[in-house]
Amino acid sequence: MFVLSKLAWVFGQPLSVAFFLVFLTLVAIILRRRALSLGCSALATAILFVAFFTSAGNFLMEGLENRFPKPSDPPDVKCMIVLGGAFENEVNTVRHGIEFNAGADRFIEALRLARKYPASKILISGGDGSLSGVYEGDAAAADRFFPMFGVPADRLISEKTSRTTFENAINTKQFLADNGLTGCLLITSGYHMPRSVGIFRKLSIDIIPWPTDYRTDGQVRFALDFTQPSLNVQNLSTTVREWFGLVGYYLAGRTSELYPR
């Protein structure tokens, strides 16, 4: 299932689909199938235009981010679960540093909460999610990150084997039971929260959704946007990948509902 999900995304992301359509166009031209070549080239062009030069990615991502508004800080926090996906694991494995990717806010927010609630436990869930399996995961990097800012190592609970969000939840459930923890904050990116909550609910894990790492301002409208094509296609790819996960996990019975809220 893990390998299948990785391969499905490699070939199913918008740019891969557009490239495949260009390839079909060339084949159709060679075979002198004019209608097929025109259709494939038109569809490839449309996908590329929407991906690069419209706000489609931001518009769709905003819908995911708005499903679970972040509440105000509670009077007390006894535990928090931080889902991996924020570190540049390939770089950290070689350089032994602390390099973040665009999801860094997951751990910045966790650090803020850890300092505000000094008695809270922090469960970091994230192993190596690559196909090769040769890199350290987020939990290993977090073991270095938090102590650098004064959070004692004995407050950390590291789950270092999970490769997917489903495995995050499965492994976390056991860690919570072993440590007698319930009602933890679930910290992950806003766009990733619906799928995460659906999985945790399916497994009857008591959590409080705590979204962070917002990529949109909450006021996006679908429109042409020629100012940031690389960001547009990146956000569209991220959103499409998340919907792959939502639909796939729902069909596999791994989430409580298709689009949790």
C-alpha positions in Angstrom: 0.0 0.0 0.0 2.8 2.4 0.9 4.7 1.9 -2.4 1.5 2.0 -4.4 0.5 5.3 -2.9 3.9 6.8 -3.7 3.8 5.5 -7.3 0.2 6.8 -7.7 1.3 10.3 -6.8 4.4 10.2 -9.0 2.3 9.5 -12.1 -0.9 11.3 -10.9 0.3 14.8 -10.1 -0.7 17.6 -12.5 2.7 18.0 -14.2 3.1 14.3 -14.7 -0.4 14.1 -16.3 0.5 17.0 -18.6 3.7 15.4 -19.6 2.0 12.1 -20.3 -0.6 14.0 -22.5 2.3 15.6 -24.4 3.8 12.2 -25.0 0.4 10.9 -26.3 0.3 13.9 -28.6 3.6 13.0 -30.1 2.5 9.3 -30.5 -0.8 10.5 -32.1 1.1 12.7 -34.6 3.4 9.8 -35.6 0.3 7.6 -36.1 -1.4 10.5 -37.9 -4.3 10.6 -35.5 -5.0 14.3 -35.9 -8.1 14.5 -33.6 -6.3 12.6 -30.8 -3.2 14.7 -31.0 -5.2 18.0 -30.9 -7.3 16.7 -28.0 -4.3 15.6 -26.0 -2.3 18.8 -26.7 -5.3 21.0 -25.8 -5.8 19.2 -22.5 -2.1 19.3 -21.6 -2.0 23.0 -22.4 -5.1 23.6 -20.2 -3.7 21.7 -17.3 -0.4 23.6 -17.5 -2.2 27.0 -17.8 -4.5 26.4 -14.9 -1.6 25.1 -12.7 0.8 27.9 -13.5 -1.3 30.9 -14.3 -4.4 30.8 -12.1 -5.1 30.8 -8.4 -6.7 27.3 -8.6 -4.2 25.7 -6.2 -4.6 28.4 -3.6 -8.4 28.4 -4.0 -8.6 24.6 -3.4 -6.1 24.6 -0.6 -8.0 27.3 1.2 -11.0 25.0 1.4 -8.9 22.4 3.1 -7.4 24.9 5.5 -10.7 26.3 6.5 -12.2 23.0 7.6 -10.7 23.2 11.1 -10.3 26.7 12.5 -7.6 27.0 15.2 -9.1 27.6 18.7 -7.7 30.0 21.2 -4.9 28.8 23.5 -6.5 26.6 26.3 -5.8 27.1 30.0 -3.6 24.0 30.0 -2.1 21.5 27.6 -1.0 18.1 28.9 0.2 16.7 25.6 0.6 17.5 21.9 1.1 15.3 18.8 3.2 16.8 16.1 3.0 15.0 12.7 6.2 14.8 10.6 6.7 16.4 7.2 8.5 19.6 8.2 12.2 18.7 7.9 14.5 18.4 4.9 15.4 14.8 5.9 17.7 14.1 3.0 19.8 17.2 3.9 19.7 16.6 7.6 20.8 13.0 7.2 24.0 14.0 5.5 24.7 17.4 7.2 23.3 16.5 10.6 21.7 19.8 10.9 18.2 21.2 11.4 16.9 22.2 8.0 13.2 22.8 7.5 10.9 22.8 4.5 7.7 24.8 3.9 6.0 22.9 6.8 8.3 24.3 9.4 5.4 26.0 11.3 4.4 22.6 12.6 7.4 22.6 14.8 7.6 26.3 15.5 4.1 26.2 16.8 4.9 23.1 18.9 7.9 24.9 20.3 5.8 27.9 21.2 3.3 25.7 23.0 6.0 23.6 24.7 7.4 26.8 26.2 4.0 28.1 27.2 3.0 24.8 28.8 6.2 23.5 30.4 4.5 20.4 31.9 3.2 19.1 28.5 4.5 16.0 26.8 5.4 16.3 23.1 4.9 13.2 20.9 6.6 13.6 17.5 5.4 11.1 14.9 7.5 10.7 11.7 9.9 8.3 10.3 11.5 8.2 6.8 8.6 8.5 4.3 10.9 8.0 1.2 10.8 4.9 -1.0 14.5 4.3 -0.3 14.1 4.3 3.5 17.7 5.5 4.0 17.1 8.9 5.6 16.4 10.0 9.2 12.8 11.0 9.9 11.3 14.1 11.5 11.2 12.5 15.0 15.0 12.0 14.9 15.6 15.6 13.8 13.1 16.8 16.5 15.2 15.0 19.2 17.9 17.6 18.3 15.6 20.6 17.6 13.7 20.9 20.9 16.6 20.6 23.3 18.3 23.4 21.4 15.6 25.7 22.6 15.5 24.6 26.2 12.8 21.8 26.0 14.2 18.9 28.0 14.5 15.6 26.2 12.5 13.8 28.9 9.4 15.7 27.6 9.8 14.2 24.2 8.2 11.0 23.0 9.6 10.0 19.6 7.8 7.7 17.2 10.4 7.0 14.4 8.9 4.3 12.3 5.8 5.7 10.6 6.0 6.6 6.9 2.4 7.8 6.2 -0.3 9.7 8.0 -2.1 6.4 8.7 1.0 4.9 10.2 1.4 8.1 12.3 -2.0 7.5 13.8 -1.6 3.7 14.3 1.7 4.1 16.1 0.7 7.2 18.0 -2.3 5.4 19.5 0.0 2.8 21.1 2.4 5.4 22.3 -0.5 7.4 23.9 -1.8 4.3 25.6 1.6 3.4 26.9 2.1 6.8 28.4 -1.5 7.3 29.7 -2.1 10.4 27.5 -5.5 11.6 26.1 -7.0 14.8 24.7 -3.7 15.8 23.0 -3.5 18.7 20.6 -3.0 17.4 17.0 -0.5 19.7 15.3 -0.1 19.6 11.5 -0.5 21.8 8.5 -4.0 23.3 7.9 -4.4 21.7 4.5 -3.5 18.3 6.0 -5.8 18.5 9.0 -9.0 17.1 7.4 -7.3 13.8 6.4 -5.4 13.6 9.7 -8.5 14.1 11.9 -10.5 11.6 9.8 -7.8 8.9 10.4 -7.5 9.7 14.2 -11.3 9.7 14.6 -11.5 6.3 12.8 -9.1 4.9 15.3 -11.0 6.5 18.2 -8.1 8.6 19.3 -9.1 11.6 21.4 -7.4 14.7 19.9 -8.0 18.5 19.6 -7.3 19.7 16.0 -4.6 22.4 16.1 -3.9 23.5 12.5 -0.9 25.6 11.6 1.4 26.2 8.5 -1.3 28.1 6.6 -0.5 28.7 2.9 -3.4 31.0 2.0 -4.8 34.2 3.5 -8.4 32.9 3.7 -9.7 35.3 1.1 -8.7 33.6 -2.2 -10.8 33.9 -5.3 -10.4 31.8 -8.4 -8.7 34.2 -10.9 -5.8 34.5 -13.3 -2.5 35.0 -11.6 0.7 35.6 -13.6 2.7 36.8 -10.7 3.8 33.6 -9.0 3.6 30.6 -11.4 6.0 28.4 -9.4 4.1 28.9 -6.2 0.8 28.4 -8.0 1.8 25.0 -9.4 3.3 23.9 -6.0 0.2 24.7 -4.1 -2.0 23.0 -6.7 0.2 19.9 -6.5 0.0 19.9 -2.7 -3.8 20.2 -2.8 -4.2 17.5 -5.4 -2.0 15.1 -3.4 -4.1 15.8 -0.3 -7.2 14.9 -2.2 -5.6 11.8 -3.5 -5.1 10.9 0.2 -8.6 11.8 1.3 -10.2 9.8 -1.4 -7.8 6.9 -1.2 -8.0 6.6 2.6 -11.8 6.9 2.5 -12.1 4.1 -0.1 -9.7 2.0 1.9 -11.8 2.5 5.1 -9.0 4.3 6.9 -10.8 7.5 7.6 -14.1 8.3 9.3 -15.6 10.2 6.4 -14.5 11.6 3.0 -14.1 15.2 4.0 -14.0 15.6 7.8 -14.8 18.8 9.5 
